[in-house]
Amino acid sequence: MIAEKSAKIEDELRKKGKLIGGADILIAGTMLANKIDSIVSRNIDHFKQISEINVIEY
């Protein structure tokens, strides 16, 4: 499930020309596979590219 979600995220970002780092894609895939929709991060530029994730900056 995580791999599938991560692959979908990577594919969507690649199509938009906004690919982010592999670790961030795996984090996002893990979040979505576990029905988590928010992340607290300083790395808002990468995670805000993923529409399903709400980024809370600290």
CHARMM internal coordinates of N, CA and C (Angstrom, degrees):
IC EDIT
DIST 1 N 1 CA 1.4499
DIST 1 CA 1 C 1.5318
ANGL 1 N 1 CA 1 C 111.30
DIST 1 C 2 N 1.3380
ANGL 1 CA 1 C 2 N 117.27
DIHE 1 N 1 CA 1 C 2 N -45.33
DIST 2 N 2 CA 1.4662
ANGL 1 C 2 N 2 CA 120.32
DIHE 1 CA 1 C 2 N 2 CA 179.60
DIST 2 CA 2 C 1.5217
ANGL 2 N 2 CA 2 C 110.29
DIHE 1 C 2 N 2 CA 2 C -62.96
DIST 2 C 3 N 1.3320
ANGL 2 CA 2 C 3 N 116.20
DIHE 2 N 2 CA 2 C 3 N -44.12
DIST 3 N 3 CA 1.4670
ANGL 2 C 3 N 3 CA 119.94
DIHE 2 CA 2 C 3 N 3 CA -179.93
DIST 3 CA 3 C 1.5231
ANGL 3 N 3 CA 3 C 111.00
DIHE 2 C 3 N 3 CA 3 C -62.18
DIST 3 C 4 N 1.3243
ANGL 3 CA 3 C 4 N 116.60
DIHE 3 N 3 CA 3 C 4 N -39.75
DIST 4 N 4 CA 1.4638
ANGL 3 C 4 N 4 CA 120.29
DIHE 3 CA 3 C 4 N 4 CA 179.73
DIST 4 CA 4 C 1.5242
ANGL 4 N 4 CA 4 C 111.36
DIHE 3 C 4 N 4 CA 4 C -65.78
DIST 4 C 5 N 1.3253
ANGL 4 CA 4 C 5 N 116.73
DIHE 4 N 4 CA 4 C 5 N -45.05
DIST 5 N 5 CA 1.4717
ANGL 4 C 5 N 5 CA 120.78
DIHE 4 CA 4 C 5 N 5 CA 178.56
DIST 5 CA 5 C 1.5250
ANGL 5 N 5 CA 5 C 110.26
DIHE 4 C 5 N 5 CA 5 C -62.92
DIST 5 C 6 N 1.3364
ANGL 5 CA 5 C 6 N 116.22
DIHE 5 N 5 CA 5 C 6 N -43.38
DIST 6 N 6 CA 1.4667
ANGL 5 C 6 N 6 CA 120.58
DIHE 5 CA 5 C 6 N 6 CA -179.50
DIST 6 CA 6 C 1.5215
ANGL 6 N 6 CA 6 C 111.05
DIHE 5 C 6 N 6 CA 6 C -63.54
DIST 6 C 7 N 1.3199
ANGL 6 CA 6 C 7 N 116.46
DIHE 6 N 6 CA 6 C 7 N -42.86
DIST 7 N 7 CA 1.4673
ANGL 6 C 7 N 7 CA 120.43
DIHE 6 CA 6 C 7 N 7 CA 179.16
DIST 7 CA 7 C 1.5255
ANGL 7 N 7 CA 7 C 110.99
DIHE 6 C 7 N 7 CA 7 C -63.10
DIST 7 C 8 N 1.3222
ANGL 7 CA 7 C 8 N 116.64
DIHE 7 N 7 CA 7 C 8 N -39.66
DIST 8 N 8 CA 1.4718
ANGL 7 C 8 N 8 CA 120.54
DIHE 7 CA 7 C 8 N 8 CA 178.26
DIST 8 CA 8 C 1.5259
ANGL 8 N 8 CA 8 C 110.67
DIHE 7 C 8 N 8 CA 8 C -63.90
DIST 8 C 9 N 1.3273
ANGL 8 CA 8 C 9 N 116.48
DIHE 8 N 8 CA 8 C 9 N -43.94
DIST 9 N 9 CA 1.4673
ANGL 8 C 9 N 9 CA 120.86
DIHE 8 CA 8 C 9 N 9 CA 178.22
DIST 9 CA 9 C 1.5212
ANGL 9 N 9 CA 9 C 110.12
DIHE 8 C 9 N 9 CA 9 C -60.91
DIST 9 C 10 N 1.3326
ANGL 9 CA 9 C 10 N 116.25
DIHE 9 N 9 CA 9 C 10 N -47.57
DIST 10 N 10 CA 1.4673
ANGL 9 C 10 N 10 CA 119.92
DIHE 9 CA 9 C 10 N 10 CA -179.19
DIST 10 CA 10 C 1.5213
ANGL 10 N 10 CA 10 C 111.05
DIHE 9 C 10 N 10 CA 10 C -60.39
DIST 10 C 11 N 1.3192
ANGL 10 CA 10 C 11 N 116.94
DIHE 10 N 10 CA 10 C 11 N -43.71
DIST 11 N 11 CA 1.4589
ANGL 10 C 11 N 11 CA 120.99
DIHE 10 CA 10 C 11 N 11 CA 179.94
DIST 11 CA 11 C 1.5271
ANGL 11 N 11 CA 11 C 111.33
DIHE 10 C 11 N 11 CA 11 C -61.66
DIST 11 C 12 N 1.3353
ANGL 11 CA 11 C 12 N 116.54
DIHE 11 N 11 CA 11 C 12 N -45.31
DIST 12 N 12 CA 1.4638
ANGL 11 C 12 N 12 CA 120.28
DIHE 11 CA 11 C 12 N 12 CA -179.79
DIST 12 CA 12 C 1.5277
ANGL 12 N 12 CA 12 C 111.66
DIHE 11 C 12 N 12 CA 12 C -63.91
DIST 12 C 13 N 1.3342
ANGL 12 CA 12 C 13 N 116.93
DIHE 12 N 12 CA 12 C 13 N -42.05
DIST 13 N 13 CA 1.4629
ANGL 12 C 13 N 13 CA 120.08
DIHE 12 CA 12 C 13 N 13 CA 179.70
DIST 13 CA 13 C 1.5273
ANGL 13 N 13 CA 13 C 111.40
DIHE 12 C 13 N 13 CA 13 C -68.15
DIST 13 C 14 N 1.3273
ANGL 13 CA 13 C 14 N 116.02
DIHE 13 N 13 CA 13 C 14 N -39.00
DIST 14 N 14 CA 1.4669
ANGL 13 C 14 N 14 CA 120.04
DIHE 13 CA 13 C 14 N 14 CA 178.75
DIST 14 CA 14 C 1.5302
ANGL 14 N 14 CA 14 C 110.28
DIHE 13 C 14 N 14 CA 14 C -62.07
DIST 14 C 15 N 1.3252
ANGL 14 CA 14 C 15 N 117.15
DIHE 14 N 14 CA 14 C 15 N -41.59
DIST 15 N 15 CA 1.4689
ANGL 14 C 15 N 15 CA 121.24
DIHE 14 CA 14 C 15 N 15 CA 178.86
DIST 15 CA 15 C 1.5238
ANGL 15 N 15 CA 15 C 111.60
DIHE 14 C 15 N 15 CA 15 C -62.91
DIST 15 C 16 N 1.3386
ANGL 15 CA 15 C 16 N 116.72
DIHE 15 N 15 CA 15 C 16 N -33.53
DIST 16 N 16 CA 1.4655
ANGL 15 C 16 N 16 CA 121.61
DIHE 15 CA 15 C 16 N 16 CA 178.57
DIST 16 CA 16 C 1.5247
ANGL 16 N 16 CA 16 C 112.35
DIHE 15 C 16 N 16 CA 16 C -82.06
DIST 16 C 17 N 1.3412
ANGL 16 CA 16 C 17 N 117.26
DIHE 16 N 16 CA 16 C 17 N -9.83
DIST 17 N 17 CA 1.4577
ANGL 16 C 17 N 17 CA 121.08
DIHE 16 CA 16 C 17 N 17 CA -176.08
DIST 17 CA 17 C 1.5164
ANGL 17 N 17 CA 17 C 112.34
DIHE 16 C 17 N 17 CA 17 C 73.12
DIST 17 C 18 N 1.3403
ANGL 17 CA 17 C 18 N 117.33
DIHE 17 N 17 CA 17 C 18 N 27.94
DIST 18 N 18 CA 1.4645
ANGL 17 C 18 N 18 CA 121.91
DIHE 17 CA 17 C 18 N 18 CA -176.01
DIST 18 CA 18 C 1.5229
ANGL 18 N 18 CA 18 C 110.62
DIHE 17 C 18 N 18 CA 18 C -127.89
DIST 18 C 19 N 1.3205
ANGL 18 CA 18 C 19 N 117.30
DIHE 18 N 18 CA 18 C 19 N 41.43
DIST 19 N 19 CA 1.4576
ANGL 18 C 19 N 19 CA 122.22
DIHE 18 CA 18 C 19 N 19 CA -177.65
DIST 19 CA 19 C 1.5239
ANGL 19 N 19 CA 19 C 110.88
DIHE 18 C 19 N 19 CA 19 C -61.50
DIST 19 C 20 N 1.3374
ANGL 19 CA 19 C 20 N 116.23
DIHE 19 N 19 CA 19 C 20 N 138.12
DIST 20 N 20 CA 1.4654
ANGL 19 C 20 N 20 CA 122.67
DIHE 19 CA 19 C 20 N 20 CA 178.86
DIST 20 CA 20 C 1.5256
ANGL 20 N 20 CA 20 C 108.62
DIHE 19 C 20 N 20 CA 20 C -114.23
DIST 20 C 21 N 1.3202
ANGL 20 CA 20 C 21 N 116.84
DIHE 20 N 20 CA 20 C 21 N 178.56
DIST 21 N 21 CA 1.4550
ANGL 20 C 21 N 21 CA 121.50
DIHE 20 CA 20 C 21 N 21 CA -177.75
DIST 21 CA 21 C 1.5210
ANGL 21 N 21 CA 21 C 113.43
DIHE 20 C 21 N 21 CA 21 C -63.29
DIST 21 C 22 N 1.3226
ANGL 21 CA 21 C 22 N 115.18
DIHE 21 N 21 CA 21 C 22 N 150.84
DIST 22 N 22 CA 1.4534
ANGL 21 C 22 N 22 CA 121.52
DIHE 21 CA 21 C 22 N 22 CA -178.54
DIST 22 CA 22 C 1.5167
ANGL 22 N 22 CA 22 C 113.54
DIHE 21 C 22 N 22 CA 22 C -59.69
DIST 22 C 23 N 1.3256
ANGL 22 CA 22 C 23 N 117.05
DIHE 22 N 22 CA 22 C 23 N -39.50
DIST 23 N 23 CA 1.4697
ANGL 22 C 23 N 23 CA 120.15
DIHE 22 CA 22 C 23 N 23 CA 179.53
DIST 23 CA 23 C 1.5263
ANGL 23 N 23 CA 23 C 110.51
DIHE 22 C 23 N 23 CA 23 C -63.47
DIST 23 C 24 N 1.3225
ANGL 23 CA 23 C 24 N 117.00
DIHE 23 N 23 CA 23 C 24 N -40.91
DIST 24 N 24 CA 1.4682
ANGL 23 C 24 N 24 CA 120.47
DIHE 23 CA 23 C 24 N 24 CA 179.17
DIST 24 CA 24 C 1.5256
ANGL 24 N 24 CA 24 C 111.11
DIHE 23 C 24 N 24 CA 24 C -66.75
DIST 24 C 25 N 1.3131
ANGL 24 CA 24 C 25 N 116.83
DIHE 24 N 24 CA 24 C 25 N -35.82
DIST 25 N 25 CA 1.4651
ANGL 24 C 25 N 25 CA 120.64
DIHE 24 CA 24 C 25 N 25 CA 176.75
DIST 25 CA 25 C 1.5275
ANGL 25 N 25 CA 25 C 110.04
DIHE 24 C 25 N 25 CA 25 C -64.74
DIST 25 C 26 N 1.3310
ANGL 25 CA 25 C 26 N 117.17
DIHE 25 N 25 CA 25 C 26 N -42.11
DIST 26 N 26 CA 1.4672
ANGL 25 C 26 N 26 CA 120.29
DIHE 25 CA 25 C 26 N 26 CA 178.24
DIST 26 CA 26 C 1.5268
ANGL 26 N 26 CA 26 C 111.92
DIHE 25 C 26 N 26 CA 26 C -66.41
DIST 26 C 27 N 1.3213
ANGL 26 CA 26 C 27 N 116.51
DIHE 26 N 26 CA 26 C 27 N -39.26
DIST 27 N 27 CA 1.4692
ANGL 26 C 27 N 27 CA 120.00
DIHE 26 CA 26 C 27 N 27 CA 176.52
DIST 27 CA 27 C 1.5270
ANGL 27 N 27 CA 27 C 109.41
DIHE 26 C 27 N 27 CA 27 C -60.86
DIST 27 C 28 N 1.3156
ANGL 27 CA 27 C 28 N 116.36
DIHE 27 N 27 CA 27 C 28 N -47.92
DIST 28 N 28 CA 1.4690
ANGL 27 C 28 N 28 CA 120.49
DIHE 27 CA 27 C 28 N 28 CA -179.79
DIST 28 CA 28 C 1.5269
ANGL 28 N 28 CA 28 C 111.22
DIHE 27 C 28 N 28 CA 28 C -63.43
DIST 28 C 29 N 1.3218
ANGL 28 CA 28 C 29 N 117.20
DIHE 28 N 28 CA 28 C 29 N -42.01
DIST 29 N 29 CA 1.4620
ANGL 28 C 29 N 29 CA 120.69
DIHE 28 CA 28 C 29 N 29 CA 178.18
DIST 29 CA 29 C 1.5154
ANGL 29 N 29 CA 29 C 112.16
DIHE 28 C 29 N 29 CA 29 C -62.56
DIST 29 C 30 N 1.3230
ANGL 29 CA 29 C 30 N 116.26
DIHE 29 N 29 CA 29 C 30 N -40.30
DIST 30 N 30 CA 1.4645
ANGL 29 C 30 N 30 CA 121.31
DIHE 29 CA 29 C 30 N 30 CA 177.46
DIST 30 CA 30 C 1.5238
ANGL 30 N 30 CA 30 C 110.56
DIHE 29 C 30 N 30 CA 30 C -64.34
DIST 30 C 31 N 1.3287
ANGL 30 CA 30 C 31 N 115.44
DIHE 30 N 30 CA 30 C 31 N -42.87
DIST 31 N 31 CA 1.4654
ANGL 30 C 31 N 31 CA 119.74
DIHE 30 CA 30 C 31 N 31 CA 178.39
DIST 31 CA 31 C 1.5252
ANGL 31 N 31 CA 31 C 111.15
DIHE 30 C 31 N 31 CA 31 C -59.17
DIST 31 C 32 N 1.3121
ANGL 31 CA 31 C 32 N 116.18
DIHE 31 N 31 CA 31 C 32 N -51.41
DIST 32 N 32 CA 1.4621
ANGL 31 C 32 N 32 CA 119.91
DIHE 31 CA 31 C 32 N 32 CA -175.63
DIST 32 CA 32 C 1.5258
ANGL 32 N 32 CA 32 C 111.89
DIHE 31 C 32 N 32 CA 32 C -67.38
DIST 32 C 33 N 1.3280
ANGL 32 CA 32 C 33 N 117.18
DIHE 32 N 32 CA 32 C 33 N -35.21
DIST 33 N 33 CA 1.4653
ANGL 32 C 33 N 33 CA 120.35
DIHE 32 CA 32 C 33 N 33 CA 177.91
DIST 33 CA 33 C 1.5231
ANGL 33 N 33 CA 33 C 111.49
DIHE 32 C 33 N 33 CA 33 C -65.08
DIST 33 C 34 N 1.3260
ANGL 33 CA 33 C 34 N 116.00
DIHE 33 N 33 CA 33 C 34 N -26.93
DIST 34 N 34 CA 1.4630
ANGL 33 C 34 N 34 CA 121.50
DIHE 33 CA 33 C 34 N 34 CA -179.84
DIST 34 CA 34 C 1.5285
ANGL 34 N 34 CA 34 C 112.76
DIHE 33 C 34 N 34 CA 34 C -103.02
DIST 34 C 35 N 1.3359
ANGL 34 CA 34 C 35 N 115.33
DIHE 34 N 34 CA 34 C 35 N 15.03
DIST 35 N 35 CA 1.4735
ANGL 34 C 35 N 35 CA 122.41
DIHE 34 CA 34 C 35 N 35 CA 176.91
DIST 35 CA 35 C 1.5274
ANGL 35 N 35 CA 35 C 113.37
DIHE 34 C 35 N 35 CA 35 C 59.14
DIST 35 C 36 N 1.3234
ANGL 35 CA 35 C 36 N 115.34
DIHE 35 N 35 CA 35 C 36 N 37.70
DIST 36 N 36 CA 1.4664
ANGL 35 C 36 N 36 CA 122.47
DIHE 35 CA 35 C 36 N 36 CA 174.71
DIST 36 CA 36 C 1.5206
ANGL 36 N 36 CA 36 C 106.48
DIHE 35 C 36 N 36 CA 36 C -103.32
DIST 36 C 37 N 1.3255
ANGL 36 CA 36 C 37 N 117.34
DIHE 36 N 36 CA 36 C 37 N 126.71
DIST 37 N 37 CA 1.4649
ANGL 36 C 37 N 37 CA 118.93
DIHE 36 CA 36 C 37 N 37 CA -174.58
DIST 37 CA 37 C 1.5249
ANGL 37 N 37 CA 37 C 114.47
DIHE 36 C 37 N 37 CA 37 C -115.60
DIST 37 C 38 N 1.3325
ANGL 37 CA 37 C 38 N 117.96
DIHE 37 N 37 CA 37 C 38 N 2.57
DIST 38 N 38 CA 1.4658
ANGL 37 C 38 N 38 CA 120.57
DIHE 37 CA 37 C 38 N 38 CA 179.99
DIST 38 CA 38 C 1.5205
ANGL 38 N 38 CA 38 C 110.43
DIHE 37 C 38 N 38 CA 38 C -132.01
DIST 38 C 39 N 1.3306
ANGL 38 CA 38 C 39 N 115.05
DIHE 38 N 38 CA 38 C 39 N 147.18
DIST 39 N 39 CA 1.4591
ANGL 38 C 39 N 39 CA 121.18
DIHE 38 CA 38 C 39 N 39 CA 177.18
DIST 39 CA 39 C 1.5259
ANGL 39 N 39 CA 39 C 108.44
DIHE 38 C 39 N 39 CA 39 C -138.13
DIST 39 C 40 N 1.3217
ANGL 39 CA 39 C 40 N 116.28
DIHE 39 N 39 CA 39 C 40 N 140.84
DIST 40 N 40 CA 1.4576
ANGL 39 C 40 N 40 CA 122.27
DIHE 39 CA 39 C 40 N 40 CA 172.93
DIST 40 CA 40 C 1.5208
ANGL 40 N 40 CA 40 C 105.74
DIHE 39 C 40 N 40 CA 40 C -98.53
DIST 40 C 41 N 1.3339
ANGL 40 CA 40 C 41 N 116.78
DIHE 40 N 40 CA 40 C 41 N 120.70
DIST 41 N 41 CA 1.4613
ANGL 40 C 41 N 41 CA 120.19
DIHE 40 CA 40 C 41 N 41 CA -173.78
DIST 41 CA 41 C 1.5222
ANGL 41 N 41 CA 41 C 111.01
DIHE 40 C 41 N 41 CA 41 C -157.09
DIST 41 C 42 N 1.3151
ANGL 41 CA 41 C 42 N 114.91
DIHE 41 N 41 CA 41 C 42 N 154.67
DIST 42 N 42 CA 1.4692
ANGL 41 C 42 N 42 CA 120.56
DIHE 41 CA 41 C 42 N 42 CA 169.19
DIST 42 CA 42 C 1.5240
ANGL 42 N 42 CA 42 C 110.33
DIHE 41 C 42 N 42 CA 42 C -87.03
DIST 42 C 43 N 1.3067
ANGL 42 CA 42 C 43 N 115.84
DIHE 42 N 42 CA 42 C 43 N -13.90
DIST 43 N 43 CA 1.4603
ANGL 42 C 43 N 43 CA 122.53
DIHE 42 CA 42 C 43 N 43 CA -174.97
DIST 43 CA 43 C 1.5298
ANGL 43 N 43 CA 43 C 110.51
DIHE 42 C 43 N 43 CA 43 C -92.14
DIST 43 C 44 N 1.3241
ANGL 43 CA 43 C 44 N 116.12
DIHE 43 N 43 CA 43 C 44 N 60.29
DIST 44 N 44 CA 1.4622
ANGL 43 C 44 N 44 CA 119.27
DIHE 43 CA 43 C 44 N 44 CA -175.02
DIST 44 CA 44 C 1.5247
ANGL 44 N 44 CA 44 C 112.75
DIHE 43 C 44 N 44 CA 44 C -72.18
DIST 44 C 45 N 1.3208
ANGL 44 CA 44 C 45 N 117.80
DIHE 44 N 44 CA 44 C 45 N -29.03
DIST 45 N 45 CA 1.4648
ANGL 44 C 45 N 45 CA 120.16
DIHE 44 CA 44 C 45 N 45 CA -177.38
DIST 45 CA 45 C 1.5247
ANGL 45 N 45 CA 45 C 112.14
DIHE 44 C 45 N 45 CA 45 C -60.60
DIST 45 C 46 N 1.3203
ANGL 45 CA 45 C 46 N 117.26
DIHE 45 N 45 CA 45 C 46 N -37.09
DIST 46 N 46 CA 1.4615
ANGL 45 C 46 N 46 CA 119.48
DIHE 45 CA 45 C 46 N 46 CA -179.75
DIST 46 CA 46 C 1.5202
ANGL 46 N 46 CA 46 C 111.76
DIHE 45 C 46 N 46 CA 46 C -79.36
DIST 46 C 47 N 1.3174
ANGL 46 CA 46 C 47 N 116.92
DIHE 46 N 46 CA 46 C 47 N -51.30
DIST 47 N 47 CA 1.4591
ANGL 46 C 47 N 47 CA 119.52
DIHE 46 CA 46 C 47 N 47 CA -174.07
DIST 47 CA 47 C 1.5254
ANGL 47 N 47 CA 47 C 113.17
DIHE 46 C 47 N 47 CA 47 C -69.31
DIST 47 C 48 N 1.3270
ANGL 47 CA 47 C 48 N 118.38
DIHE 47 N 47 CA 47 C 48 N -25.85
DIST 48 N 48 CA 1.4699
ANGL 47 C 48 N 48 CA 118.60
DIHE 47 CA 47 C 48 N 48 CA 179.56
DIST 48 CA 48 C 1.5303
ANGL 48 N 48 CA 48 C 111.84
DIHE 47 C 48 N 48 CA 48 C -70.57
DIST 48 C 49 N 1.3204
ANGL 48 CA 48 C 49 N 117.85
DIHE 48 N 48 CA 48 C 49 N -11.41
DIST 49 N 49 CA 1.4659
ANGL 48 C 49 N 49 CA 121.83
DIHE 48 CA 48 C 49 N 49 CA 176.05
DIST 49 CA 49 C 1.5274
ANGL 49 N 49 CA 49 C 111.75
DIHE 48 C 49 N 49 CA 49 C -72.92
DIST 49 C 50 N 1.3387
ANGL 49 CA 49 C 50 N 116.54
DIHE 49 N 49 CA 49 C 50 N -15.39
DIST 50 N 50 CA 1.4621
ANGL 49 C 50 N 50 CA 121.77
DIHE 49 CA 49 C 50 N 50 CA -176.74
DIST 50 CA 50 C 1.5313
ANGL 50 N 50 CA 50 C 107.76
DIHE 49 C 50 N 50 CA 50 C -102.49
DIST 50 C 51 N 1.3117
ANGL 50 CA 50 C 51 N 116.19
DIHE 50 N 50 CA 50 C 51 N 108.45
DIST 51 N 51 CA 1.4683
ANGL 50 C 51 N 51 CA 120.89
DIHE 50 CA 50 C 51 N 51 CA -170.86
DIST 51 CA 51 C 1.5260
ANGL 51 N 51 CA 51 C 113.75
DIHE 50 C 51 N 51 CA 51 C -63.44
DIST 51 C 52 N 1.3172
ANGL 51 CA 51 C 52 N 118.10
DIHE 51 N 51 CA 51 C 52 N -26.54
DIST 52 N 52 CA 1.4669
ANGL 51 C 52 N 52 CA 121.00
DIHE 51 CA 51 C 52 N 52 CA -177.40
DIST 52 CA 52 C 1.5227
ANGL 52 N 52 CA 52 C 113.23
DIHE 51 C 52 N 52 CA 52 C -78.42
DIST 52 C 53 N 1.3349
ANGL 52 CA 52 C 53 N 117.23
DIHE 52 N 52 CA 52 C 53 N -6.83
DIST 53 N 53 CA 1.4617
ANGL 52 C 53 N 53 CA 121.05
DIHE 52 CA 52 C 53 N 53 CA -175.08
DIST 53 CA 53 C 1.5230
ANGL 53 N 53 CA 53 C 110.70
DIHE 52 C 53 N 53 CA 53 C -112.65
DIST 53 C 54 N 1.3191
ANGL 53 CA 53 C 54 N 115.50
DIHE 53 N 53 CA 53 C 54 N 130.91
DIST 54 N 54 CA 1.4565
ANGL 53 C 54 N 54 CA 123.04
DIHE 53 CA 53 C 54 N 54 CA 174.40
DIST 54 CA 54 C 1.5304
ANGL 54 N 54 CA 54 C 107.43
DIHE 53 C 54 N 54 CA 54 C -92.52
DIST 54 C 55 N 1.3291
ANGL 54 CA 54 C 55 N 117.17
DIHE 54 N 54 CA 54 C 55 N 123.72
DIST 55 N 55 CA 1.4646
ANGL 54 C 55 N 55 CA 121.28
DIHE 54 CA 54 C 55 N 55 CA -177.95
DIST 55 CA 55 C 1.5229
ANGL 55 N 55 CA 55 C 109.55
DIHE 54 C 55 N 55 CA 55 C -102.16
DIST 55 C 56 N 1.3219
ANGL 55 CA 55 C 56 N 115.59
DIHE 55 N 55 CA 55 C 56 N 125.96
DIST 56 N 56 CA 1.4593
ANGL 55 C 56 N 56 CA 122.33
DIHE 55 CA 55 C 56 N 56 CA 176.51
DIST 56 CA 56 C 1.5243
ANGL 56 N 56 CA 56 C 106.58
DIHE 55 C 56 N 56 CA 56 C -108.38
DIST 56 C 57 N 1.3260
ANGL 56 CA 56 C 57 N 116.19
DIHE 56 N 56 CA 56 C 57 N 113.31
DIST 57 N 57 CA 1.4667
ANGL 56 C 57 N 57 CA 120.55
DIHE 56 CA 56 C 57 N 57 CA -176.65
DIST 57 CA 57 C 1.5223
ANGL 57 N 57 CA 57 C 110.40
DIHE 56 C 57 N 57 CA 57 C -82.55
DIST 57 C 58 N 1.3435
ANGL 57 CA 57 C 58 N 115.09
DIHE 57 N 57 CA 57 C 58 N 141.59
DIST 58 N 58 CA 1.4618
ANGL 57 C 58 N 58 CA 119.12
DIHE 57 CA 57 C 58 N 58 CA 173.00
DIST 58 CA 58 C 1.4999
ANGL 58 N 58 CA 58 C 110.13
DIHE 57 C 58 N 58 CA 58 C -129.04
END
COOR INIT
IC SEED 1 N 1 CA 1 C
IC BUILD
